[in-house]
Structure formats: structure tokens, C-alpha cells
Amino acid sequence: MEGVTDLPFRRFVRELSKDKQPFFVSEFLSTGSSVFLTPVNKRAVRFDKEEEPFCMQLFGHSAERLAVAALQAQELGAAFVELNAGCPAPKIANKGSGSGLLRDLPNLQKILESMKSVLKVPLFLKSRLGWDENSIVINEVLEIAEGCGVEQLTLHGRTKVQGYKGIADWNAIGEIAAKAKIPIIGNGDIDSMEKALNAIKFYGVKGVAIGRAVLCNPWIFAGTKKITISDACNAILRYEKLLRADSLREGQIIGRLKQISARLCLEFSPDFRLKVLRSDSTQELLDNWGQML
């Protein structure tokens, strides 16, 4: 997730996951520039030895640029390269990238063929069911993916137009998993290990992808637990140290802390949540958390 799953956040989640380590995917990396390794992307492609095998996720709509970026990702040590054809953000999809590719399947095929031609590591694809309920194209996407040599498909059970509203259609995910020749990873509304295990058991997916739920519960991979004020406060203090150690600017640090605080605070008083989110400095935010202990 852009602006979320950077190196310090993954370190943070890895610490809280203890011995149950998830498989990590990078923030999605833009190929919109003529140069792939922009300053932003140079930071985003970093990963720790402990995260191997690591997957780098790319987005864009130019087959040529995506092929170049895929090759560079491989050279930087990515064990897997994934094309994002699922992001519903208007600034991405309306320009033909992310889930915008679901309205241009010939280009999706061209991109996958171009990326596959330069890669020695496996190529993955992330997709949604379609652009909207009147253009469900996931069967065609699966056929294209398998024909192009894609080795894994992560499927979010919503359309682009749905965004993150409503309930993910796990029946549709299960139907694709049943007919696919490649592993299908299910995505959508998984916010506990119980739901993850049930999805694998009842819908035939080989695994699940968890995104937004990690912000609400960064302990999710270690198993379900009741989050206490002490847990949340200590986690915020640790995350601040990791952000600072990675040389983020002060404005970035407080932004990231508010990002996760907004979700962690949902477990607690609405007044406390508002107080934390109105903090004018990192220290004020940390002090506000500390007062809850």
C-alpha cells in the first residue's frame, strides 16, 4: 500500500508478528517516469535480508516502461515481481493503470508479455473482478494471465467502482480458484487469522493477502488478540523510533503516527482519538498516548 508499507512499517509489523512472519510486498512502485529509480522509488525498493523472498509490485500502463522496471526490480534482488491491476484510486485507474487495465485487456496482455520476456524470477498479477458490475472480466484476466506465464494471481473480490465499499465477493474468488491452473491468493475483508484460515478452507485459495486490516491491528499475523491501551501505546512508541531511525522528516513522522493512531484509537474513546489526531507535534502525540497508560 502506497504510503503505508514502507521499510519501517514492515519492520514494525515483523517485530509484532514474532515467529509467524508474513510474506511482504513493497509499496506499489510507479513506472510513470522515464526513469524508474526516482528518489521516491529508490527508498521504496529497499528491503531487509529478513524479508526475503521479497516481492516488488509495479504499476503503470506502458509495456515498455514496465518491462524496464521489472528488469531493474529483479536486479535489485526482488524474488518476485507483481503487476498491480487492482488499485481503484481515480488518479491511478483513470489514467489506465491499476484497475484501469481491466478496461484495456489487450494492453494488460501486452504488458504481461513484455514483463515476462525480461524476467527470470516469477511474475505475479494483482487484479479485481472488473471495472464495475456490468464489466466483470476476471475470467478473461485469468486466461490472459495463465497464457502469459503469470505464476500467481491475487484477486480482490470487488470491482474498481466499489473501491472498498460493501462486502468482498468471496464466492467469485472461490469460482476463480476452482478453475485456475495457477495459485489464487484471495483478498478483501480479511481482518483476523480465523477469517484467513476459513478463506483457505472454504474457498480453495492458496493464501490470503491482508492490507488495510494491518493498520487497525498490526499484531494480526501473530494471531487474534484484544488490543489494550498498553499494547497500542507501546506500539506507537516503537513505531516512532523506527520511523526516526529511517531518517524520515518530522512532518512525515507525525503523519505516519496519525495514520496508524486513527485506526488503533477506534478501540478506545472517541474523545481520545480526536485529541491524538489534533496533536500539533510528534512529542504532543506521544504525550497524549502516554497519558492513557
Helices and strands as residue ranges (DSSP letters): H 7-17, E 25-30, H 39-44, G 49-51, E 55-59, H 63-75, E 80-85, H 90-93, G 98-103, H 105-118, E 123-128, H 138-147, E 152-156, H 170-179, E 184-187, H 193-203, E 207-209, H 213-216, G 220-222, H 229-245, H 250-264, G 265-267, H 270-277, H 282-290
